[in-house]
């Protein structure tokens, strides 16, 4: 028994659209039973219609009203074209509302401002959050030393880390981090009070250290010890004039990226085997 053929959709491949013509054409097409418009192609639009008759009527109208536009009739097999045509859709923010397809739902982290560093308003926090996303933490163990508000560890958990641990030697900071964790359902983080230099900590594939340049230099060997073989160290909390000294303190790690904002620097290093 042969497989049933795919349903086909009548469509038009449209090219040669100027921006003013595109706006006018989109309005005109509302009169012709349009099912969807795929604007993602580099060479123009692909317009899907409910019936062949409506497609042919739209084609005739376009040839009269838009002589500079090229339109070619097509029959498109229904192989989930709607999902493919919308795959490039991104989240849209309107005021305080975000409308997003399920594949581009933003990660929202709630942080109660407190004495703990890390509300997201400082450049170094933003640099570290960006690094977390570029490194792809999903399925990996993450350790955040000097966690402050807990924002980086919470973000790592929300981004799919297999485990997220955070420590700080300031009891008040850890208390604030616990409170922030409660504001972010779905995040699972182990919070520890103590100095990472003396705490009993297992190594992690990604270690985050957004502290100070002087402390990074002083604790470089300990941070390397806490980083798994071939793991990553994300360092921040220092300024451009401190960068050479900080990076030189990690001679057995290779820099994989470096970003700067407002004179502050973030460097991601990969530990060599």
Backbone bond lengths (Angstrom), bond angles and torsions (degrees), N, CA, C in turn:
res aa  C-N    CA-C-N  psi(-1)  N-CA   C-N-CA  omega(-1)  CA-C   N-CA-C  phi
1 X - - - 1.469 - - 1.525 108.83 -
2 X 1.306 117.87 127.03 1.464 120.81 -177.14 1.518 109.98 -79.41
3 X 1.326 114.21 154.36 1.458 119.06 177.35 1.521 109.64 -68.31
4 X 1.336 116.20 146.35 1.459 120.47 177.38 1.520 109.35 -68.17
5 X 1.309 117.82 140.45 1.457 119.56 -179.12 1.528 110.98 -68.49
6 X 1.335 115.91 153.50 1.449 119.95 174.81 1.524 109.53 -67.36
7 X 1.328 115.79 146.66 1.452 119.57 168.65 1.522 107.94 -66.49
8 X 1.294 117.55 145.27 1.465 119.93 176.09 1.526 109.59 -111.35
9 X 1.309 114.36 148.92 1.460 121.38 179.23 1.522 109.05 -111.30
10 X 1.325 117.27 131.43 1.465 119.56 173.94 1.527 108.80 -69.26
11 X 1.316 115.47 135.18 1.464 119.35 -175.89 1.512 110.26 -147.51
12 X 1.323 114.90 166.71 1.458 122.72 173.66 1.516 108.74 -127.10
13 X 1.338 115.60 132.38 1.457 120.83 170.40 1.518 106.31 -92.69
14 X 1.346 116.79 116.87 1.460 121.85 -172.85 1.520 109.34 -114.43
15 X 1.324 117.03 128.93 1.464 121.12 178.40 1.519 109.46 -139.05
16 X 1.328 115.46 169.52 1.462 120.26 -179.40 1.510 113.54 79.97
17 X 1.336 116.71 25.61 1.463 120.99 -176.93 1.524 111.12 -86.43
18 X 1.319 116.48 124.81 1.460 119.93 167.77 1.522 106.91 -84.63
19 X 1.327 117.01 165.07 1.471 119.11 -178.14 1.524 112.09 -61.88
20 X 1.344 119.88 -45.12 1.470 118.85 177.44 1.531 112.19 -62.67
21 X 1.334 117.64 -40.32 1.462 120.84 179.94 1.519 110.50 -65.40
22 X 1.341 117.57 -36.77 1.465 120.84 -179.69 1.516 110.73 -61.83
23 X 1.326 116.92 -43.86 1.467 119.82 179.86 1.524 111.49 -63.55
24 X 1.345 116.16 -43.70 1.461 119.98 179.95 1.521 111.66 -66.46
25 X 1.331 116.00 -42.52 1.461 120.52 -178.48 1.522 111.06 -64.31
26 X 1.323 116.88 -41.87 1.462 119.39 -179.82 1.524 110.38 -60.40
27 X 1.330 117.36 -38.64 1.461 120.65 177.77 1.526 110.97 -67.51
28 X 1.330 116.33 -41.86 1.470 119.99 -178.81 1.524 111.75 -65.18
29 X 1.310 117.50 -36.58 1.465 120.98 -175.38 1.519 113.14 -65.12
30 X 1.330 117.04 -17.59 1.464 119.66 178.32 1.523 112.13 -60.73
31 X 1.309 116.65 -20.27 1.473 120.55 -179.39 1.526 112.95 -84.16
32 X 1.348 118.21 0.50 1.466 119.22 -169.88 1.543 113.81 -126.41
33 X 1.315 117.24 35.24 1.478 121.70 173.50 1.527 111.96 53.38
34 X 1.330 115.83 49.89 1.455 120.37 177.24 1.530 109.65 -73.93
35 X 1.322 115.47 132.53 1.465 121.06 178.53 1.530 111.26 -91.23
36 X 1.331 117.12 -39.18 1.466 121.03 179.57 1.519 108.94 -165.29
37 X 1.341 115.04 156.03 1.465 121.54 174.65 1.524 107.69 -127.12
38 X 1.317 115.84 119.91 1.464 121.75 177.30 1.521 107.60 -97.43
39 X 1.331 116.51 108.72 1.468 121.35 -178.09 1.519 111.94 -100.95
40 X 1.336 117.60 10.35 1.463 120.34 -172.75 1.522 114.20 -80.74
41 X 1.314 117.68 -18.52 1.462 119.66 -177.04 1.525 110.87 -70.91
42 X 1.318 116.25 146.00 1.463 120.50 -178.80 1.526 111.71 -69.74
43 X 1.342 117.22 -25.24 1.465 120.44 -174.12 1.520 113.22 -98.61
44 X 1.319 119.13 13.81 1.457 119.91 177.13 1.513 113.52 132.59
45 X 1.322 115.67 -154.66 1.459 122.29 -177.08 1.521 111.11 -105.16
46 X 1.306 114.74 153.94 1.451 121.20 164.89 1.533 106.18 -120.75
47 X 1.344 116.20 117.03 1.461 121.97 -174.25 1.525 109.41 -108.31
48 X 1.330 117.01 124.71 1.461 122.56 -178.96 1.530 109.96 -102.34
49 X 1.340 115.38 139.26 1.460 121.62 -177.79 1.529 110.73 -120.45
50 X 1.334 115.87 158.49 1.464 119.83 179.38 1.525 111.67 -73.78
51 X 1.318 117.21 -34.54 1.464 120.38 -177.89 1.522 110.11 -135.56
52 X 1.334 115.09 158.10 1.466 120.42 176.92 1.522 110.11 -65.18
53 X 1.339 116.49 -35.96 1.457 120.03 -179.35 1.522 111.14 -62.30
54 X 1.330 116.97 -43.90 1.466 119.30 179.93 1.529 110.55 -67.61
55 X 1.348 116.55 -35.68 1.465 119.61 176.74 1.528 110.59 -61.98
56 X 1.333 116.85 -44.74 1.465 120.87 -177.38 1.522 111.12 -68.24
57 X 1.336 116.73 -35.89 1.467 119.93 177.38 1.535 110.32 -66.01
58 X 1.344 116.06 -40.97 1.455 120.07 178.73 1.532 110.28 -64.46
59 X 1.334 116.68 -39.76 1.459 120.80 179.15 1.524 111.10 -61.42
60 X 1.323 116.37 -45.35 1.465 120.13 179.24 1.530 110.76 -62.53
61 X 1.323 116.48 -41.44 1.464 120.11 179.30 1.531 110.44 -63.82
62 X 1.322 117.05 -43.43 1.455 120.02 -177.92 1.520 111.43 -63.44
63 X 1.318 116.58 -39.39 1.461 119.21 -179.03 1.522 111.53 -65.99
64 X 1.340 116.81 -29.86 1.465 120.40 177.36 1.528 111.37 -80.13
65 X 1.339 116.23 -46.81 1.462 120.53 -170.27 1.526 113.74 -88.78
66 X 1.335 117.17 -22.85 1.468 121.04 -176.40 1.527 109.72 -131.82
67 X 1.331 116.81 70.76 1.472 119.22 -174.19 1.527 114.13 -64.27
68 X 1.339 118.22 -21.27 1.456 119.80 -179.91 1.519 113.85 -85.21
69 X 1.336 116.61 -1.48 1.461 121.68 -177.00 1.527 109.57 -101.25
70 X 1.313 117.18 137.05 1.462 121.97 177.27 1.519 109.31 -98.80
71 X 1.329 116.87 128.92 1.462 121.89 179.63 1.526 109.16 -131.20
72 X 1.311 116.78 127.63 1.460 122.51 -179.16 1.525 109.76 -120.29
73 X 1.347 117.80 124.51 1.468 119.20 179.25 1.525 111.95 -71.34
74 X 1.338 115.88 141.26 1.461 123.03 -178.79 1.520 109.67 -136.75
75 X 1.331 115.35 160.36 1.464 122.21 168.71 1.525 105.69 -121.87
76 X 1.333 117.58 111.83 1.463 122.59 -173.27 1.523 109.91 -101.69
77 X 1.341 116.60 125.04 1.464 120.66 177.35 1.513 109.87 -63.55
78 X 1.325 115.93 138.21 1.459 121.46 -178.76 1.526 109.19 -81.15
79 X 1.318 115.70 80.39 1.463 122.06 177.53 1.526 108.17 -114.19
80 X 1.340 113.36 58.57 1.465 120.94 -179.41 1.525 110.97 61.32
81 X 1.341 116.64 40.14 1.450 120.04 -178.69 1.523 112.07 -63.83
82 X 1.330 116.46 -30.71 1.461 118.64 -178.94 1.519 110.38 -64.25
83 X 1.335 115.75 -44.69 1.466 118.93 179.59 1.516 110.52 -64.32
84 X 1.333 116.77 -40.41 1.461 119.20 -179.39 1.523 111.38 -67.44
85 X 1.324 116.21 -38.11 1.455 119.31 -177.34 1.524 112.05 -69.75
86 X 1.339 116.51 -21.50 1.458 120.15 -178.78 1.522 112.72 -103.49
87 X 1.336 117.24 2.52 1.465 120.19 -173.56 1.518 112.73 -63.50
88 X 1.326 116.98 -22.85 1.456 119.30 -179.35 1.516 114.02 -89.55
89 X 1.335 118.08 2.94 1.452 120.37 -178.59 1.522 110.78 -64.90
90 X 1.322 116.49 139.04 1.453 122.63 -179.61 1.528 109.87 -118.24
91 X 1.319 114.85 165.26 1.455 119.96 177.73 1.527 110.36 -63.57
92 X 1.333 115.73 145.89 1.459 122.23 178.91 1.531 107.50 -123.33
93 X 1.332 116.91 131.47 1.456 121.41 178.81 1.517 109.04 -105.53
94 X 1.340 115.61 126.38 1.465 122.16 177.33 1.524 106.34 -126.58
95 X 1.330 116.41 104.58 1.457 119.33 -176.40 1.520 110.03 61.57
96 X 1.329 115.46 -123.79 1.460 120.68 179.22 1.506 113.67 -95.42
97 X 1.332 118.00 12.29 1.464 122.27 -177.05 1.524 109.71 -114.88
98 X 1.335 116.48 135.23 1.460 122.17 174.74 1.524 108.13 -113.13
99 X 1.330 116.79 124.49 1.462 122.50 175.65 1.517 106.63 -108.90
100 X 1.354 116.66 121.18 1.462 118.94 -171.92 1.515 111.68 -141.90
101 X 1.344 117.38 142.43 1.462 119.83 168.93 1.525 108.18 -69.50
102 X 1.337 118.16 158.24 1.464 119.67 -173.78 1.513 114.41 -61.82
103 X 1.355 118.03 -22.46 1.461 119.16 -178.39 1.532 112.27 -86.33
104 X 1.328 117.83 -3.57 1.465 119.64 -178.98 1.521 110.90 -134.33
105 X 1.344 116.31 36.05 1.454 119.66 178.45 1.524 108.60 -73.81
106 X 1.332 118.04 121.16 1.466 119.34 -179.24 1.527 110.84 -65.71
107 X 1.323 115.79 150.12 1.457 121.41 173.73 1.527 107.53 -86.91
108 X 1.327 115.76 115.11 1.461 120.90 179.72 1.518 108.89 -101.87
109 X 1.321 116.58 127.43 1.461 121.86 179.87 1.526 108.29 -119.09
110 X 1.319 115.56 126.45 1.462 121.47 -179.12 1.525 108.58 -96.77
111 X 1.335 116.52 122.99 1.458 121.89 179.55 1.526 108.71 -126.55
112 X 1.332 115.26 122.48 1.460 120.86 175.94 1.528 108.52 -81.05
113 X 1.338 119.17 117.69 1.455 119.96 179.69 1.523 111.10 -56.44
114 X 1.342 116.00 134.65 1.454 121.53 -178.64 1.518 107.88 -156.22
115 X 1.321 116.11 -167.00 1.461 120.30 178.17 1.524 111.62 -72.00
116 X 1.337 117.91 -19.48 1.463 121.60 179.84 1.517 111.48 -70.14
117 X 1.329 116.88 132.45 1.465 121.67 -178.85 1.525 110.06 -70.34
118 X 1.337 116.91 136.83 1.458 119.25 172.75 1.507 115.33 123.70
119 X 1.335 118.22 49.58 1.460 120.05 175.91 1.527 111.47 -84.50
120 X 1.338 117.12 -8.45 1.459 120.59 -176.27 1.514 112.21 96.09
121 X 1.340 117.51 -5.84 1.454 120.26 -179.25 1.526 112.44 -89.05
122 X 1.325 117.56 -8.88 1.460 119.59 177.86 1.519 109.63 -96.00
123 X 1.322 115.48 144.93 1.465 120.71 -176.15 1.523 112.18 -56.47
124 X 1.332 118.00 -40.08 1.464 119.34 -175.52 1.525 111.82 -66.93
125 X 1.326 116.78 -34.64 1.474 119.34 176.54 1.521 109.99 -65.05
126 X 1.320 116.80 -43.64 1.466 120.41 179.05 1.525 111.02 -63.51
127 X 1.327 116.54 -41.06 1.462 119.80 179.60 1.526 111.12 -61.93
128 X 1.328 116.47 -41.05 1.469 119.63 179.74 1.528 111.49 -69.75
129 X 1.321 117.18 -38.96 1.469 119.77 177.29 1.528 110.49 -62.67
130 X 1.320 116.94 -38.92 1.465 119.96 178.00 1.529 110.28 -66.40
131 X 1.324 116.56 -41.10 1.469 120.32 179.76 1.523 111.11 -62.69
132 X 1.324 117.15 -40.22 1.466 120.78 178.09 1.518 111.02 -56.56
133 X 1.316 116.25 -42.17 1.462 119.72 -178.14 1.520 111.91 -72.31
134 X 1.321 117.72 -34.92 1.464 119.90 179.55 1.521 111.79 -72.45
135 X 1.328 117.51 -30.75 1.460 120.22 -177.92 1.528 112.96 -79.41
136 X 1.311 117.76 -17.48 1.469 122.25 -178.92 1.524 110.57 63.18
137 X 1.307 115.92 87.97 1.471 121.68 -174.99 1.528 112.84 -83.41
138 X 1.319 117.43 -6.64 1.470 119.74 -173.49 1.527 110.96 -55.35
139 X 1.346 114.49 127.36 1.452 120.73 177.58 1.514 114.95 77.85
140 X 1.316 118.20 5.69 1.463 121.70 -177.40 1.532 111.11 -110.99
141 X 1.335 115.53 158.11 1.461 121.43 176.43 1.525 108.73 -88.50
142 X 1.337 115.30 132.70 1.459 121.03 -176.84 1.524 109.32 -123.92
143 X 1.324 116.29 137.11 1.456 122.84 176.55 1.519 108.43 -125.33
144 X 1.331 116.09 126.91 1.462 122.53 -179.90 1.521 108.11 -112.71
145 X 1.320 117.43 110.92 1.467 120.61 -178.60 1.527 109.58 -97.80
146 X 1.327 116.57 135.75 1.452 120.52 -174.43 1.513 109.91 68.44
147 X 1.338 116.11 53.36 1.467 121.45 -165.85 1.520 114.77 -68.90
148 X 1.358 118.72 -25.82 1.463 119.25 -179.41 1.517 111.40 64.13
149 X 1.310 117.04 -117.13 1.467 122.24 -178.82 1.519 113.27 -74.68
150 X 1.340 117.43 -11.54 1.465 120.90 -177.53 1.507 113.99 86.83
151 X 1.331 118.14 3.29 1.461 120.76 -172.22 1.523 112.76 -60.09
152 X 1.335 117.98 -40.27 1.467 119.38 -176.31 1.523 111.25 -70.19
153 X 1.321 116.85 -41.14 1.467 119.73 178.76 1.525 110.98 -67.46
154 X 1.329 116.78 -39.82 1.467 120.69 177.18 1.527 109.76 -62.61
155 X 1.331 116.49 -43.48 1.465 120.39 178.47 1.522 110.68 -61.22
156 X 1.332 117.05 -43.14 1.466 120.41 -179.83 1.520 110.83 -59.68
157 X 1.332 116.53 -43.46 1.460 119.74 178.45 1.522 111.60 -63.64
158 X 1.323 116.25 -45.55 1.464 120.51 -179.87 1.528 112.00 -64.67
159 X 1.324 116.94 -26.05 1.466 121.47 179.05 1.527 113.06 -85.28
160 X 1.341 116.74 0.74 1.459 119.48 173.01 1.505 116.51 105.31
161 X 1.329 118.31 15.10 1.458 120.20 177.90 1.528 110.43 -59.01
162 X 1.326 116.25 142.18 1.464 119.88 176.87 1.513 110.20 -64.18
163 X 1.316 117.36 -37.47 1.463 122.33 173.72 1.508 108.31 -150.34
164 X 1.325 115.84 149.26 1.459 121.50 177.22 1.520 107.70 -133.38
165 X 1.332 115.33 125.22 1.454 121.09 177.59 1.524 108.27 -123.39
166 X 1.331 115.01 148.80 1.453 119.93 -178.74 1.516 108.94 -143.10
167 X 1.329 116.13 144.21 1.458 119.54 177.69 1.517 110.41 -141.42
168 X 1.329 114.69 153.85 1.457 121.65 176.58 1.519 106.95 -156.99
169 X 1.333 116.57 144.73 1.464 118.94 -179.87 1.523 112.52 -85.68
170 X 1.332 116.87 1.88 1.459 122.42 178.49 1.530 108.68 -101.37
171 X 1.344 116.59 111.80 1.455 121.32 -178.75 1.528 111.77 -57.67
172 X 1.338 116.91 -40.35 1.459 119.95 -179.67 1.526 111.55 -64.68
173 X 1.338 116.38 -38.13 1.465 119.87 178.29 1.521 110.64 -63.72
174 X 1.319 117.09 -43.66 1.464 120.05 -179.73 1.525 110.54 -66.06
175 X 1.329 117.22 -37.80 1.463 119.94 176.57 1.528 110.51 -61.35
176 X 1.340 116.18 -43.10 1.471 119.86 177.21 1.519 110.72 -64.25
177 X 1.336 116.73 -38.23 1.467 120.08 178.71 1.522 110.89 -63.92
178 X 1.338 117.00 -40.57 1.467 120.13 175.75 1.530 110.71 -59.70
179 X 1.325 116.43 -43.32 1.469 120.54 180.00 1.527 110.75 -64.32
180 X 1.326 116.59 -39.17 1.463 119.76 177.29 1.522 111.38 -67.01
181 X 1.318 116.31 -37.39 1.468 119.82 177.46 1.519 110.62 -59.43
182 X 1.336 117.07 -39.24 1.461 121.29 179.68 1.528 111.69 -65.93
183 X 1.330 117.01 -23.60 1.470 121.35 179.93 1.525 112.50 -83.24
184 X 1.353 116.52 -3.90 1.464 121.05 -175.13 1.526 110.45 -125.58
185 X 1.344 117.26 78.29 1.464 120.39 -179.56 1.528 110.92 -55.99
186 X 1.312 115.31 139.73 1.459 120.10 179.89 1.511 113.27 99.39
187 X 1.326 116.81 -20.84 1.473 120.01 177.67 1.526 108.94 -85.58
188 X 1.322 116.48 134.91 1.459 122.48 177.83 1.525 107.73 -124.64
189 X 1.331 116.02 113.94 1.464 121.11 -177.06 1.524 108.79 -135.62
190 X 1.308 117.03 135.33 1.466 122.52 171.90 1.516 108.06 -89.86
191 X 1.334 116.99 115.97 1.456 122.32 -178.46 1.525 109.81 -100.72
192 X 1.327 116.88 131.12 1.462 121.89 -178.21 1.518 110.38 -126.85
193 X 1.326 115.98 139.51 1.465 121.12 175.48 1.524 108.18 -96.14
194 X 1.315 117.47 126.47 1.456 120.42 177.56 1.512 111.75 149.35
195 X 1.298 115.58 166.42 1.456 123.60 179.39 1.532 108.35 -83.51
196 X 1.315 117.16 126.94 1.472 119.99 -176.57 1.527 112.32 -62.59
197 X 1.331 116.56 -17.51 1.458 119.51 178.94 1.520 111.91 -71.00
198 X 1.330 116.92 -24.95 1.466 119.75 -176.35 1.524 113.81 -120.37
199 X 1.322 118.11 -14.39 1.464 120.56 178.30 1.526 110.82 -65.49
200 X 1.321 116.62 147.65 1.452 121.75 173.14 1.536 107.56 -80.53
201 X 1.305 117.51 104.56 1.469 122.35 -174.50 1.522 109.52 -128.74
202 X 1.323 115.88 137.08 1.462 120.60 172.63 1.519 108.96 -79.21
203 X 1.311 116.23 153.76 1.461 120.03 179.90 1.523 110.56 -69.44
204 X 1.309 115.60 162.07 1.463 121.49 -179.04 1.524 109.20 -135.23
205 X 1.323 115.53 156.04 1.466 119.27 179.09 1.519 111.68 -71.89
206 X 1.343 116.24 -30.20 1.461 120.15 176.80 1.527 107.81 -129.60
207 X 1.326 116.56 122.30 1.458 122.20 177.39 1.521 108.31 -113.09
208 X 1.330 115.95 127.67 1.454 122.64 179.22 1.522 108.60 -105.91
209 X 1.314 116.65 128.19 1.462 121.06 179.35 1.523 108.76 -136.36
210 X 1.317 115.89 87.96 1.461 121.86 177.12 1.527 106.13 -101.78
211 X 1.327 115.78 80.62 1.460 120.07 -173.40 1.530 108.97 -122.99
212 X 1.303 120.74 -113.40 1.475 122.67 174.96 1.519 108.51 -132.89
213 X 1.312 115.41 159.52 1.453 119.14 179.90 1.514 112.24 -59.91
214 X 1.336 116.85 -44.50 1.467 120.26 -178.85 1.518 111.38 -62.92
215 X 1.332 117.20 -40.63 1.466 120.00 -179.63 1.526 111.01 -71.11
216 X 1.304 118.32 -34.84 1.469 120.84 176.01 1.527 110.56 -61.18
217 X 1.319 116.40 -43.45 1.465 120.18 179.83 1.528 109.92 -65.63
218 X 1.329 116.20 -44.11 1.464 120.25 -176.22 1.522 112.89 -68.25
219 X 1.327 117.04 -27.17 1.476 120.39 -174.85 1.519 112.53 -112.46
220 X 1.321 117.82 17.37 1.463 120.96 -174.50 1.520 112.45 -55.99
221 X 1.322 117.52 -44.60 1.470 119.61 -177.70 1.520 111.33 -64.97
222 X 1.343 117.01 -37.73 1.466 120.39 178.22 1.531 110.47 -67.50
223 X 1.310 118.02 -41.67 1.465 120.70 178.62 1.525 111.13 -63.17
224 X 1.317 117.05 -39.30 1.465 120.41 176.32 1.528 110.53 -64.44
225 X 1.308 116.75 -38.49 1.465 121.70 178.98 1.527 111.00 -63.45
226 X 1.319 116.73 -33.96 1.461 121.71 -178.75 1.527 112.95 -80.87
227 X 1.331 116.76 -9.00 1.470 121.23 -178.10 1.524 110.13 -97.66
228 X 1.323 116.57 127.50 1.461 120.69 179.85 1.521 110.92 -63.91
229 X 1.336 116.37 159.96 1.455 121.33 176.03 1.523 109.84 -57.68
230 X 1.320 116.50 131.97 1.472 123.47 -175.90 1.524 113.03 65.60
231 X 1.341 116.30 13.53 1.457 119.89 177.49 1.517 111.99 -83.59
232 X 1.330 115.16 -177.62 1.466 120.85 -174.61 1.519 110.92 -121.37
233 X 1.313 114.93 143.45 1.454 124.05 171.92 1.521 107.92 -114.25
234 X 1.327 116.59 123.46 1.460 120.36 174.72 1.524 106.72 -105.73
235 X 1.320 116.67 113.03 1.452 122.61 -175.97 1.519 110.19 -109.78
236 X 1.335 115.79 134.20 1.458 119.67 173.78 1.518 108.00 -156.26
237 X 1.343 115.13 -177.96 1.450 119.97 -176.01 1.514 112.58 99.70
238 X 1.320 117.36 6.79 1.472 120.81 -179.26 1.526 109.87 -126.72
239 X 1.319 115.00 161.68 1.461 121.11 -177.14 1.529 111.17 -102.58
240 X 1.322 114.49 170.87 1.465 120.90 -173.55 1.522 111.41 -54.91
241 X 1.320 117.86 -41.73 1.471 119.97 -176.18 1.531 112.46 -68.65
242 X 1.335 118.28 -14.37 1.463 122.28 178.66 1.529 112.48 -96.57
243 X 1.317 116.74 -9.14 1.461 121.14 -168.42 1.523 113.61 -59.12
244 X 1.316 117.87 -47.95 1.467 119.99 -177.22 1.525 111.46 -58.98
245 X 1.317 116.56 -43.55 1.470 120.48 -179.24 1.526 110.97 -65.78
246 X 1.332 116.83 -41.05 1.466 120.23 -179.54 1.529 110.24 -64.15
247 X 1.306 117.77 -50.69 1.464 121.09 -176.86 1.527 110.71 -64.11
248 X 1.323 116.97 -37.12 1.469 120.52 -179.86 1.523 112.23 -65.03
249 X 1.328 116.86 -21.27 1.466 120.27 -179.99 1.525 112.23 -75.53
250 X 1.346 116.98 -6.36 1.468 121.38 -179.03 1.534 109.50 -122.87
251 X 1.327 117.78 64.45 1.469 120.74 -173.04 1.527 114.08 -68.29
252 X 1.325 117.36 -20.02 1.475 119.43 -178.93 1.523 112.16 -97.33
253 X 1.319 116.64 17.38 1.468 121.42 176.10 1.524 108.92 -126.33
254 X 1.307 115.74 146.23 1.467 120.87 -178.80 1.525 110.05 -105.41
255 X 1.320 116.13 133.74 1.464 120.36 178.13 1.534 109.54 -70.95
256 X 1.318 116.13 130.96 1.462 120.21 178.87 1.525 111.85 -110.84
257 X 1.332 116.85 -22.48 1.462 118.63 174.43 1.521 109.16 -162.58
258 X 1.311 114.02 158.92 1.457 120.26 -178.97 1.520 108.18 -148.94
259 X 1.352 116.38 129.74 1.454 120.59 179.13 1.521 109.33 -133.30
260 X 1.310 115.07 153.68 1.458 121.25 -175.61 1.523 109.32 -135.79
261 X 1.332 115.60 142.50 1.466 121.06 174.84 1.523 108.34 -148.55
262 X 1.320 115.88 125.97 1.468 121.76 177.48 1.527 112.85 53.07
263 X 1.336 116.87 34.65 1.448 120.43 178.34 1.515 114.60 85.71
264 X 1.333 117.19 -5.50 1.462 122.44 176.18 1.516 109.28 -95.95
265 X 1.327 116.19 152.52 1.461 120.74 -172.28 1.521 110.58 -127.58
266 X 1.325 115.18 146.14 1.462 122.64 169.48 1.527 107.45 -127.63
267 X 1.334 115.46 131.38 1.459 120.67 179.08 1.520 108.60 -126.54
268 X 1.311 116.91 131.89 1.470 121.56 173.57 1.527 107.85 -104.29
269 X 1.322 115.76 125.48 1.468 122.34 179.94 1.521 108.84 -114.66
270 X 1.324 116.73 147.07 1.458 121.14 173.76 1.518 109.56 -111.25
271 X 1.316 115.23 125.75 1.457 120.20 -179.31 1.523 109.94 -71.78
272 X 1.309 115.98 131.97 1.464 119.95 178.38 1.522 109.30 -79.62
273 X 1.313 116.00 154.30 1.474 120.71 179.89 1.516 110.50 -62.33
